Amino acid sequence: MTVFQLVRLVLNETHQVIARVPLQPVFELRQDAMAMAEFGAARSNGEFRYDSEHDCWWATDANGRAFRFVVEAIEVEPVAIAPHLAA
């Protein structure tokens, strides 16, 4: 099963990735994860925009630090619901 993880990439002054921070939760739909990426970028207290080259949201914070909010597809095993939890 494929789910989508939102990841915040911290960039240095030359826009190279210096830190990778996976964020919770994972999403079943890519468009939901992208909407949260946009929301995360907007909350950074600086400029933000969609970066079509990297297919992600880009932002700066009030201190001038730069970030990318990317969505990564990850494969997970479906979890069976325990019989006593099933409706």
WOFEN-V86871 format. One record per helix or strand of 2 or more residues. SS is the DSSP state (h for helix, s for strand). FROM is the first residue (numbers start at 1). TO is the last residue. If there is no record, write none. Layout:
# WOFEN-V86871
<<SS & FROM & TO> <SS & FROM & TO>>
This chain:
# WOFEN-V86871
<<s & 2 & 11> <s & 17 & 27> <h & 30 & 42> <s & 48 & 51> <s & 56 & 60> <s & 66 & 75>>
